[in-house]
Amino acid sequence: MMSGGAAAKDNPVFPPDAAALTLTRALAIYVGRGRRWSFSDLAAASGVPETNLRAYAAGTRSPTYSSLMSIVGVIGEEFGSRLSAPVGIGMFALPEADDDDGEIVERLADTLATVVRNRTRGKPDHRGRAAEARDLAPVLTCIAGGMRARAGQA
């Protein structure tokens, strides 16, 4: 019987070569001449050396977790979602803690309507599920925060 670690190593959810290719493609969209970020500006903002960024973009080197999170933190959630979409995960900005209850309910209703619409058209693929999660997660976070705050007031 294989241990969980051995099984994950033999059959990873996101194989390293696919992850590297996804990173290379995402960087090509956001970084370089004529893009949102120059390599030098991204290096200055993220603290990741420009030579490393160029190597990641060329697919000749893989970033450490710390470097990757620094890059995602600078470029933003849309970039992070591109990286994680192949495994059905999305990134999103957390909402402000003082969202009004009516707004939260409205956002929840809109998001749930979208999920229901998507499901009636057939089972969504991993990108569709990632989009649903990205849209629903901030609303649920608001609701959970509101419930915690109310529990503290009781």
N, C-alpha and C positions, 0 to 999 in steps of 0.2 A: 504494500500500500504506500502511495506517495504522500508526502507531507504537503500541506497547502502551499508552502513556499516553492517546492519543487514543481508542483502542478502549474502554479502561476508563471514560473520561469519558462516552462516548456510551452505554455499556451497563454501568452499575455493578452490582456484585453486590448492593448494598444501596442503592437510590436514596435521596437525601437526604430527600425527603418521607416515605418509609416509615420511615427511621431516626428522624426527628423525631417521628412519630406513635408509634413504639415507645417512645421515651423518655418522651413525655407520658403514655402509658398505664402504663408502669412506675412513674413518679413518683407517679401517682395512687394506686397500690396501697400505696406505702410512706410517702408524705409528705403531711402536711396534718392537719387536725383529725380526731382519732380514729384516726390511723394510727400506725405505729411511730415515725415521726419528725415533729417539727414543723419548719416551715421555719426557724425561728430556731435550733433545736438542730442541724439539719443544717448550717446556715451556720456555726455556731460550730465544729462538729467537722470540717468539710471545708475551711474557709477560703474557700468560694465565697460571695459576697455574697447575702443573702437575696433582694434584688430580682432577681438573675440566676436563682436557683433558681425563683422564682415565674414568671419569663418562660419558663424551660425547661418548667415544668409546664403553662403555658398554650399552649405551642407557638409562641410569638411570637419566640423566640430559640433559637439552637443553641449548645451549650457548646463551648469549646475542648477539645482532647484532654486537657490538663492538668486542667481543671475536671471533665470527665467521669470521669477516673481518680480524682480526689479523692472524688467522690460515690460511685463504685463501691467505693472503698476503705473508706468509712465505712459504707455500707448493707450491703455484703457480696456474697458470690459468688452468692447466689440472685438478687439484683437484676441483677448483671452477666450472669448466664445468661439472664435475661429479655430483656436488650438484644441479646445475640448469638445467641439461638435462631433468629431468622428466616434466618440464613445458616448454620445448622447447627453453631454453635460453642457450647460450654459453658464455664463457669468452675468452678473447684474449688479447695478449699484443699489446699495441699501437705501431705503426711503428715509426721510427725516422722521425723527421720533415723535414729532408733534403733529403728525397727519391727523386731520379731522375724521371722526368716525364715519360721517356720511361719504366722504371721499374714499375711504377704505372700502366701504360696502359697494360703492359704485365701481371701483377698480376691480373688486372681486367679481362682481356680476358680469362686467365686460370680459374679464379674462375667462371665466367659466363658460360664457356664451361662445367664445372663440374655441375653447377646448371641445365643447359639445359639437359645434359646427365641424371642426376637424375630424372628430370621431365618426360623425354620421357620413362623412365622405370616404370613410375607410380608415384602416389603422395607419396612423402617421409613422413615417420612417424616423430614424434617430434624429435627424435634423428637426423634424416637426415636434418630436418630444422635447428636444432641447429648447426650442422656442417656447413651447408651452411652459416648461419649467422656469425659464427665464422670466416669463410674464407673470407666472403665479407666485413664485417664491417671494418677491418683495411684498406682495399683498399679505401672504401668510405671515411673513416676518412682522409686518405692522400689527396684524391681529394678535399674534403671540405677545408682542411688546405691550400692546394695550391691555391684554389679559393679565400680564405680570404686574403692570402698573396698578390696575384695579384691585388685584389681590393684595397688593401692599397698602392700599388705601382702606381696605375693609377692616 
